[in-house]
Amino acid sequence: MKRSRFVSVLAVSLYIAGLSTDASAAAAWQFPAGLTNVVASSPTSGGGYPVPAGERVPVAGTCRAGPFNANHSESWIALKPGTEDLVGSSKFFFDKYSTFYMFYLGAHQMPHGTPSGNNQINGYDCLSTGTQAMPPSWTDTTDPNLDFDTQGRVYQVMLPFNSFFDATKLHPDGEIDISFSDDLGRTWVKGNGGVPLEPSNNASAKQAGHVEDKQWVAVNHIAGNAFQDHVYAAWAVFNGSSNGQGVKVKMAVSRDRGQTFDGAVTIAPPSQVGAAATFVYPQIDAAGDVYLAVVSFPPNGGISTIYVARSTDDAQTFSPFVAVTTVSAIPTAGLPNTRFRDGITESFAASPTFQGHLYLTFEDWDTARGQMDVKLTQSTDGGLTWSAPIIVNDNVDAAGVPTDQFQPTVAAGAGGAVAVAFYDRRSPCPTDPSVLPADVGRANFCIDVSLQGYKDSGGGAIAVGANRRLTQFSWDPEQPGQHLGGLSQYPCAGARDPCPSGRGFIGDYFGLAISAKNVYAFFVSTHYASSVTADEGGPVYYQQQVLATVPRSALGAGY
């Protein structure tokens, strides 16, 4: 890895701050004052595809109306500038077909920080488009991502695709679109005049080339900035297998609030970041500079590297990519003990207060101890140099019983507030109706969400206190363990029943936002019983989306 030429005083202070919480960590993992958890997902309906009995893929032309009263996996959240109004987005699994990975993106309205409703994002299913034709209708939409402009419009880069996983015939495989909403996500309009940012192509499901994935959006909501309300959409196009056969990272920019976009350009040349760079995160700092973080995966399966590049001219040109840190990936498909797959490596944020202040968190596999840790590195010079990564999680595990902390997310708010949240398995599974009997008492198994606050006063972010627990209830990732209509209700990225180990799905990431008053996290939990009765009797414990709210004042003086 190409490291910074020096280790700054900031890096040393961060390292000390990160270690200083360990001595009292066992007692410090507590609920912050004023914490609330509210379920944000609720039953709704829309268009979707059934999967015929004995099959694992849908049949074109069979889209119908049906319920979205099942799993709500993977999420993001965006804050309307200057308010406590939030919009969330997550994967809404259709009807009883979670095990076949059938879902569409939906939006969650949360005015004043209070969940009030949710709906399928229109424009990509047979009901809202009025046609079975593909496109404009698709079997799935995926990968929630959101950001607001200064006038209350929220944007999401969409990835519609057709889940004909077994099909060898040509069909529209997927495309990149952008949609926006002016009413907190209740209704959506396709941007760019309805023209895809990355057009669909006819492809076989067996074909590895031209596969779009890992899209994200960032909007300049710096009031008075020369590039205010400009929208930056970025994504990856896999032109071959994902292990080094060529991935292009692209970006398109709108300067008229999403009405039109410039043609997409490739901004991550393989000569700088390798042939397989993905997990794309654009961000915008206090000066309106645009940054892009990617993770490069070498074709031989070796250690990965995170890179960041910067643009000071409205994404017309970018600096060379700078190597931030190396990352050790878990050698298996999923974390120990459970069936769900691992998620996205990193999360990235830029300060809206201090120009050039950047915060990057990532999960890192400790091979010696056999556990996953969450780490943080930062830059105060626009990404030219980066601090030595520190461990964010402060858990003290029993000897020989390591626990995993994983899927971190980072946010930066006004006044130098920074926060990192992550999934956390430090607590044994409780005795609770929502925990499967076989899982009660298991270590490194059930999941909570933890939060670590940081304050940047101009010299870099420093830890504020210890990790705080955000989940009022631990949840069992093997839920739902129930069946409906003879089908497993466990969401499966492998689109099979039963789901193969390592192909279960809890989402690849979750959302975090900081307002003037609060820190908000938006994540999965299986603790809350649904209204659906399982074949076995009793409720199905689906993945629900939960909004956690913490007053900033509860995290420390001056935070």
C-alpha positions in Angstrom: 0.0 0.0 0.0 1.1 3.6 -0.7 0.9 5.2 2.8 1.1 8.8 3.7 4.6 10.2 3.9 4.2 11.1 7.6 2.1 10.2 10.6 0.6 13.5 11.9 0.1 14.6 15.5 -3.6 14.2 14.7 -3.1 10.5 14.0 -1.3 10.0 17.3 -4.0 11.8 19.2 -6.7 9.8 17.5 -4.9 6.6 18.4 -4.7 7.6 22.0 -8.3 8.6 22.0 -9.3 5.3 20.5 -7.5 3.3 23.2 -8.5 5.5 26.2 -12.1 4.1 26.2 -11.0 0.4 26.5 -10.4 0.2 30.2 -14.0 1.1 31.1 -15.6 -0.4 27.9 -17.4 -3.2 29.7 -19.4 -0.8 31.8 -19.6 2.0 29.3 -21.7 0.3 26.6 -25.0 1.9 27.7 -28.0 3.5 26.3 -27.6 7.3 25.8 -30.1 9.5 27.6 -33.2 10.2 25.5 -32.7 7.3 23.1 -35.8 6.2 21.2 -36.3 3.3 18.8 -39.3 3.4 16.5 -40.3 0.9 13.8 -40.4 2.8 10.5 -41.6 0.0 8.2 -45.3 -0.8 7.9 -47.4 -2.9 5.5 -48.1 -1.4 2.1 -48.7 -2.8 -1.4 -47.6 -2.4 -5.0 -46.5 -4.2 -8.1 -44.1 -7.2 -8.0 -43.3 -10.6 -9.4 -44.4 -14.0 -8.0 -42.1 -17.0 -8.4 -43.8 -20.1 -9.7 -43.8 -23.2 -7.6 -40.6 -25.3 -8.1 -38.7 -22.4 -9.7 -36.3 -19.8 -8.3 -36.9 -17.0 -10.8 -40.0 -15.2 -12.0 -41.6 -15.3 -15.4 -41.6 -12.2 -17.6 -45.1 -10.7 -18.0 -46.5 -12.0 -14.7 -46.1 -8.9 -12.6 -49.1 -8.2 -10.4 -50.4 -6.3 -7.4 -49.4 -7.7 -4.1 -48.3 -6.9 -0.5 -45.1 -5.5 0.8 -45.5 -6.9 4.3 -42.4 -8.9 4.6 -38.7 -8.2 5.1 -37.3 -4.6 4.9 -33.6 -5.0 4.4 -30.7 -2.6 3.9 -31.3 1.1 4.2 -30.1 4.6 3.9 -31.4 7.9 5.4 -31.2 11.5 4.3 -31.8 14.7 6.3 -33.5 17.7 4.7 -31.1 20.6 5.4 -32.0 22.9 8.3 -34.8 20.6 9.5 -35.5 17.4 11.4 -37.3 16.0 8.4 -35.9 12.6 7.1 -36.4 10.3 4.2 -35.3 6.7 4.4 -35.1 4.1 1.7 -34.8 0.3 2.1 -35.5 -2.9 0.2 -39.2 -3.9 0.4 -39.4 -7.7 -0.2 -42.5 -8.7 -2.3 -45.2 -11.0 -0.9 -43.9 -14.3 0.4 -40.9 -14.5 -2.0 -38.0 -13.2 0.2 -36.1 -16.5 -0.3 -35.9 -15.8 -4.0 -34.6 -12.2 -3.5 -37.6 -10.4 -5.0 -37.8 -6.8 -3.8 -38.1 -3.1 -4.8 -36.8 0.0 -3.2 -39.3 1.8 -1.0 -39.3 5.2 0.7 -40.0 6.0 4.4 -41.4 9.4 5.3 -40.2 10.8 8.7 -41.3 14.4 9.1 -39.9 16.0 12.2 -38.0 12.7 12.8 -41.1 10.7 13.3 -42.0 7.7 10.9 -45.3 8.4 9.3 -45.6 6.0 6.3 -43.8 4.2 3.5 -44.4 3.2 -0.1 -42.8 1.6 -3.1 -40.7 4.0 -5.2 -42.8 4.4 -8.4 -41.6 4.3 -12.0 -40.1 0.8 -12.1 -42.9 -1.7 -11.6 -45.7 -2.9 -13.8 -48.4 -1.0 -11.9 -46.9 2.5 -11.7 -45.6 2.2 -15.3 -48.8 0.6 -16.6 -47.0 -2.0 -18.6 -45.4 -5.4 -18.4 -42.8 -4.3 -20.9 -39.1 -4.4 -19.8 -38.1 -1.6 -19.6 -39.7 0.6 -18.2 -40.9 -2.2 -15.8 -38.4 -4.4 -14.0 -38.5 -7.3 -11.6 -36.3 -5.5 -8.9 -34.8 -2.2 -7.9 -31.9 -2.2 -5.5 -29.2 -0.4 -3.4 -30.9 2.5 -1.4 -29.0 5.8 -1.4 -30.4 9.3 -0.8 -29.5 13.0 -0.6 -31.3 16.3 -0.4 -30.7 19.6 -2.1 -31.2 22.9 -0.4 -34.8 23.3 -1.7 -36.2 20.1 -0.2 -35.8 17.8 -3.2 -34.5 14.3 -2.4 -32.6 12.3 -5.0 -31.9 8.6 -5.4 -29.7 6.8 -8.0 -31.7 3.7 -9.0 -30.5 0.4 -10.1 -33.4 -1.5 -11.7 -32.6 -5.1 -12.9 -34.3 -8.3 -14.0 -33.6 -11.3 -11.7 -33.6 -14.0 -14.3 -30.7 -15.6 -12.6 -31.0 -18.9 -14.5 -31.8 -17.4 -17.9 -29.5 -18.0 -20.9 -31.6 -16.0 -23.3 -31.0 -12.3 -23.9 -33.1 -9.9 -21.9 -32.7 -6.3 -20.5 -30.3 -6.9 -17.6 -30.2 -3.6 -15.7 -29.6 0.1 -16.0 -28.7 3.2 -13.9 -31.5 5.8 -13.5 -32.1 8.7 -11.1 -35.4 9.6 -9.5 -36.3 12.6 -7.3 -39.1 13.5 -4.9 -40.4 16.8 -3.7 -42.8 15.4 -1.1 -40.5 13.4 1.2 -40.5 10.4 -1.0 -44.3 9.8 -1.4 -44.1 10.3 -5.2 -41.1 10.1 -7.5 -40.2 11.5 -10.9 -37.5 10.0 -13.1 -34.7 12.6 -13.7 -32.6 13.2 -16.8 -35.8 13.5 -18.8 -36.5 9.8 -18.2 -33.3 8.8 -20.0 -31.1 6.3 -18.1 -27.7 7.5 -16.9 -26.3 4.1 -17.9 -28.5 2.5 -20.5 -29.8 -1.1 -20.3 -28.3 -3.7 -22.5 -29.6 -7.1 -23.7 -27.6 -9.7 -21.9 -27.8 -13.3 -20.6 -27.8 -13.8 -16.8 -24.8 -16.0 -17.5 -22.9 -13.1 -19.0 -20.5 -11.3 -16.8 -20.0 -8.1 -18.9 -21.7 -4.7 -18.5 -23.3 -5.3 -15.1 -24.1 -2.1 -13.3 -23.9 -2.0 -9.5 -23.0 -0.1 -6.3 -24.5 3.3 -7.3 -24.6 6.3 -5.0 -25.7 10.0 -5.0 -24.3 13.1 -3.4 -25.9 16.6 -3.6 -24.2 19.9 -2.9 -26.4 21.4 -0.2 -23.8 24.1 0.9 -25.9 27.3 0.8 -24.3 30.0 -1.3 -21.8 27.7 -2.9 -21.1 28.1 -6.6 -22.2 24.5 -7.1 -25.2 24.6 -4.8 -27.8 21.9 -5.7 -25.6 20.2 -8.2 -26.2 16.4 -8.2 -23.5 13.8 -8.5 -24.4 10.3 -9.4 -21.7 7.6 -9.4 -21.7 3.8 -10.0 -19.6 0.9 -11.1 -19.9 -1.1 -14.3 -18.5 -4.7 -14.1 -17.1 -5.6 -17.5 -16.2 -9.1 -16.8 -15.9 -11.0 -13.5 -15.5 -9.0 -10.3 -12.0 -10.4 -9.6 -10.0 -8.2 -11.8 -11.4 -8.4 -15.3 -12.2 -4.7 -15.5 -14.6 -2.4 -13.5 -15.3 1.1 -14.6 -16.3 3.7 -12.0 -18.5 6.3 -13.6 -20.0 9.7 -12.7 -22.6 11.9 -14.2 -23.5 15.5 -13.0 -26.7 17.5 -13.1 -26.5 21.3 -12.8 -30.3 21.8 -13.0 -31.6 19.8 -10.1 -31.8 16.5 -11.8 -33.6 17.6 -15.0 -30.6 16.8 -17.2 -27.2 15.2 -16.7 -24.0 15.4 -18.5 -22.8 12.2 -20.2 -21.2 9.8 -17.8 -17.4 9.7 -17.6 -15.0 7.1 -16.2 -13.1 8.6 -13.3 -11.3 5.6 -11.7 -8.6 4.6 -14.2 -7.2 1.0 -13.6 -3.7 2.4 -13.8 -4.4 4.2 -10.5 -6.8 1.9 -8.6 -6.5 -1.5 -10.3 -8.9 -3.3 -12.5 -11.6 -4.0 -9.9 -12.6 -1.0 -7.9 -16.1 -0.7 -6.6 -18.1 0.3 -3.4 -18.4 3.9 -4.8 -19.1 6.8 -2.4 -19.2 10.4 -3.6 -19.2 13.1 -0.9 -19.0 17.0 -0.8 -17.2 19.1 1.7 -17.8 22.6 3.1 -16.1 24.2 0.1 -18.2 22.3 -2.4 -15.3 20.0 -3.4 -16.3 16.6 -4.6 -14.6 13.5 -3.4 -14.9 9.8 -4.4 -14.0 6.8 -2.3 -13.6 3.3 -3.8 -12.3 -0.1 -2.7 -9.9 -1.9 -5.1 -10.0 -5.7 -5.0 -7.0 -7.4 -6.5 -7.7 -10.3 -8.9 -5.7 -12.7 -6.8 -7.9 -12.2 -3.8 -5.1 -10.4 -1.8 -5.4 -7.4 0.5 -7.6 -4.7 -0.8 -6.9 -0.9 -0.8 -9.3 2.0 -0.3 -8.6 5.1 -2.5 -10.0 8.6 -2.5 -9.8 11.3 -5.2 -10.8 15.0 -5.2 -12.4 17.4 -7.6 -12.3 21.2 -7.1 -14.1 22.1 -10.4 -17.6 20.5 -10.1 -16.4 17.0 -10.9 -15.1 18.0 -14.4 -11.7 16.7 -13.4 -10.3 14.7 -10.5 -6.9 14.5 -8.8 -5.0 11.2 -8.9 -6.4 8.7 -6.5 -4.6 8.5 -3.1 -4.2 5.2 -1.3 -5.9 5.7 2.1 -5.4 2.3 3.8 -5.3 -1.4 3.1 -8.1 -3.7 4.3 -8.2 -7.3 5.2 -11.4 -9.0 4.0 -13.0 -12.0 5.7 -11.8 -15.2 3.8 -15.3 -16.7 3.8 -18.6 -15.5 2.3 -20.1 -14.5 5.7 -19.2 -13.8 9.3 -18.7 -16.7 11.8 -21.7 -18.6 13.1 -24.4 -17.2 10.9 -25.6 -17.5 7.3 -25.7 -13.9 6.2 -23.2 -12.5 3.8 -20.7 -9.8 4.7 -21.5 -6.3 3.5 -19.8 -3.3 1.9 -16.3 -2.6 3.2 -16.3 1.2 3.9 -18.4 4.3 4.5 -17.3 7.8 3.8 -18.3 11.3 4.8 -17.0 14.9 4.3 -17.4 17.7 6.8 -20.0 20.4 6.0 -18.1 22.7 8.4 -14.4 22.3 7.6 -13.0 22.3 4.1 -11.0 19.2 3.3 -12.0 17.3 6.4 -12.8 13.8 5.5 -13.8 10.7 7.6 -13.6 7.1 6.4 -14.7 4.1 8.4 -14.2 0.5 7.3 -14.5 -3.1 8.6 -11.2 -5.0 8.9 -10.8 -8.7 9.5 -8.3 -9.7 12.3 -6.9 -13.0 11.0 -5.0 -13.7 14.2 -8.1 -13.4 16.5 -10.7 -14.4 13.9 -12.9 -11.4 14.3 -14.0 -8.2 12.5 -13.3 -4.8 13.8 -14.4 -1.3 12.8 -11.7 1.3 12.1 -11.6 5.0 11.3 -9.1 7.1 9.4 -9.4 10.8 8.5 -7.8 13.6 6.5 -7.7 17.3 7.2 -6.0 18.3 4.0 -8.5 17.2 1.3 -7.4 13.6 1.2 -3.7 14.1 0.5 -2.7 12.5 3.7 -4.6 10.2 6.1 -4.2 9.4 9.8 -3.3 5.9 11.0 -6.5 3.9 11.3 -7.8 3.4 14.9 -10.2 0.8 16.2 -13.6 2.3 16.9 -15.3 -0.5 18.8 -14.3 -0.6 22.5 -15.6 -4.0 23.4 -13.6 -6.2 25.8 -14.3 -9.8 24.9 -13.9 -12.8 27.1 -10.7 -14.8 26.5 -11.1 -17.1 23.5 -14.6 -15.7 22.6 -14.0 -12.9 20.0 -17.0 -10.9 18.8 -17.6 -9.2 15.5 -18.2 -5.5 14.9 -19.0 -4.8 11.3 -20.8 -2.8 8.5 -19.8 0.6 9.8 -21.4 3.8 8.6 -20.2 7.4 9.2 -21.9 10.8 9.1 -20.8 14.4 9.6 -23.0 17.2 10.8 -22.9 20.9 11.5 -20.6 22.2 14.2 -18.0 19.5 13.7 -20.2 16.6 14.9 -19.1 13.2 13.5 -20.5 9.8 14.3 -19.7 6.2 13.4 -22.4 3.5 13.9 -21.9 -0.3 13.3 -23.5 -3.7 13.8 -22.2 -5.2 17.1 -22.3 -8.8 18.4 -20.7 -8.2 21.8 -23.8 -9.2 23.7 -25.1 -12.8 24.0 -28.5 -13.6 22.6 -31.3 -12.8 25.1 -34.2 -14.9 26.1 -37.0 -13.3 24.1 -39.9 -14.5 21.9 -38.2 -12.9 18.9 -35.0 -15.0 19.3 -35.1 -18.6 18.0 -34.9 -21.1 20.9 -31.7 -22.6 19.4 -30.1 -19.2 19.5 -30.8 -18.1 23.1 -27.5 -17.5 24.9 -25.3 -17.8 21.9 -22.2 -15.6 21.8 -21.1 -13.6 18.8 -24.5 -14.2 17.2 -27.3 -11.7 17.9 -26.9 -8.2 16.7 -27.1 -4.7 18.2 -26.2 -1.3 16.8 -23.5 0.8 18.5 -22.6 4.4 18.1 -19.3 6.3 18.7 -19.4 10.1 18.7 -16.5 12.3 17.6 -16.0 16.1 17.6 -14.0 18.0 15.1 -13.2 21.5 16.3 -10.9 22.3 13.4 -8.0 20.0 14.1 -9.6 16.7 13.3 -12.2 14.4 14.9 -11.6 13.3 18.5 -13.6 10.6 20.2 -16.3 11.8 22.6 -16.9 9.2 25.4 -17.3 5.5 24.8 -19.4 3.4 22.4 -23.1 3.8 23.1 -25.8 1.1 22.5 -28.5 2.3 20.0 -30.7 -0.9 19.9 -33.1 -1.2 22.7 -33.4 -4.9 21.8 -30.8 -7.3 20.4 -32.0 -9.2 17.3 -31.5 -12.6 15.8 -30.1 -12.6 12.3 -31.5 -16.1 11.7 -35.0 -14.7 11.8 -37.3 -15.0 10.1 -37.1 -18.7 10.7 -40.7 -19.2 9.8 -42.5 -20.3 6.6 -45.4 -18.8 4.7 -47.2 -20.8 2.0 -44.5 -23.5 2.3 -41.7 -21.0 1.6 -38.9 -19.9 3.9 -39.3 -16.3 4.8 -35.5 -15.8 5.3 -34.2 -13.3 2.8 -31.6 -15.0 0.5 -29.2 -13.3 -1.9 -28.7 -16.8 -3.3 -32.3 -16.9 -4.4 -32.9 -20.4 -3.1 -34.9 -22.3 -0.6 -33.3 -23.4 1.6 -30.7 -20.6 1.6 -27.1 -21.6 1.3 -24.7 -20.6 4.1 -23.1 -17.3 3.3 -26.0 -16.1 1.1 -28.4 -14.9 3.7 -29.1 -11.2 3.6 -29.5 -8.6 6.4 -28.4 -5.7 4.0 -24.9 -4.6 3.0 -25.1 -1.3 4.9 -27.4 1.0 6.9 -28.1 4.7 7.3 -26.8 7.4 9.7 -27.4 11.2 9.7 -26.7 14.1 12.1 -29.0 17.1 12.4 -28.6 20.2 14.5 -30.3 18.4 17.4 -30.1 14.7 16.9 -28.1 11.7 15.6 -30.4 9.4 13.6 -29.6 5.7 12.7 -31.8 3.6 10.4 -31.2 -0.1 10.6 -32.6 -3.6 10.5 -34.1 -5.5 13.4 -36.0 -8.8 13.7 -37.2 -8.1 17.2 -40.6 -6.8 16.3 -43.3 -9.3 15.4 -45.2 -8.7 12.1 -48.9 -9.0 11.6 -48.3 -12.0 9.3 -49.2 -15.5 10.7 -46.6 -18.2 9.9 -47.4 -21.7 8.7 -46.1 -22.9 12.0 -48.5 -20.5 13.9 -47.6 -17.3 15.6 -46.1 -14.2 14.0 -43.3 -14.1 11.3 -40.4 -12.1 12.7 -39.4 -10.2 9.5 -36.6 -7.8 9.2 -38.0 -4.4 10.0 -36.5 -0.9 9.6 -36.0 0.9 12.9 -35.2 4.6 13.4 -33.1 5.3 16.4 -32.9 8.9 17.7 -30.3 10.2 20.1 -30.1 13.8 21.2 -26.7 15.3 20.4 -26.5 16.6 23.9 -26.6 13.1 25.3 -23.3 12.2 23.6 -21.2 14.8 25.5 -20.7 18.5 26.4 -20.4 20.6 23.2 -21.3 17.8 20.9 
